[in-house]
Every structure is written in C-alpha cells, then in structure tokens.
Amino acid sequence: MDMRTQTPDEPYEPPPAHRFRVEAAMLEMIEHLQQEGLSRQEIALILADAADEYVIILANMSAETAADRQSYHLHQ
C-alpha cells in the first residue's frame, strides 16, 4: 500500500526491498559509528530518538498539507 493513500488506522508496511536498503544503510552507519568509539547502546538510543523525531516532523508536514488542501477547497 502506498503511504500517501493510507488511512490513519492502517499500519504501513514498507516494500521488502525498501526495508532491506534502509536496514543495510543503518547497519553500515552503526558500524562506522562504532569504529569512531560510540557504543551500541548509545547508537541505538540516539537512532530511536531521531526516528521518533523524524516521524513527528513527517506527521506535522502531513497535517500542514491537509490543512492547506482544506483551506484551498473552502476558498474555491
């Protein structure tokens, strides 16, 4: 299902190929950060926080877009 046509009650399942690419990139980044001296626990906590913040940013962007569309239709 395309994330743009999904209703709030439907869980999003990314295509397996996309999930694989993102996870592979994340594992490479984790390995690089460990080589720079960060611990696995520190990396995991920071990644989780960053992912949460990014989801909030995306939700706010979606809400703004929906409000813009609604405003546009009201002024037609």
N, C-alpha and C positions, 0 to 999 in steps of 0.2 A: 504494500500500500504506500502511496506517495504521502509523505508527511504533510504536504500542503493541503490535502483533501481529507485529512483525518479529523474525526471529531474528538473532543476532549476525553471521552470515555474509552476510546480505542487505544490500546498500547501500541507504541511504534516498534516495529521490528525491522531493523535495517537489513538491506540485502546482504547475504553472507559474504560476498566479495568485498563490499564496503567495510563491513565489520573487520574482516581479515586485514585489510590495508591499514585501517586505523590502529588496530591492535599491534600490528607489526611495527608501525611508526612509533607507537608508545613504548614498546619494548626496546627499540633502538635508543630512544631518548632516555629511558630508565638506565640502560647500560652505560650510556655516555655520562649521565649524572653521577652514577656510582663511581665511575672512573675519576670523576672530579671530587670525590670524597663525601657525597651525600649518602645517607643511609637509606635502606629500602623503606623503612617505616616513615622517615621524613618525606621521601619522594611520594609514597602512597598517600599520605595525609594531604600534602600540598596539591597533588593531582586531583584528589577528591574535592577539595575546596574549590580549586579552579574550575572543575567540571560543574559543580553546583552553581558557581557564579555565572558561568557561561550560559547555563540553562536559563537562569533568571534573566540575563540580558536578552536571550532569544525570545523568551516569553513576553518581555516588555516590548520588544520590537514588533512581535505579532499583535499585541494589544494595540499599539500605536497604529499599525497598518489597518487593523479592523476599525478603529475609531475614525481614521481618515476616510475609509470607504463609506462608513455610515454617514459621516458629515457630508461627503460628496453627494450621496443619494438624497439626503434631506434638503440639499440646496439646489436640486435639479428641478 
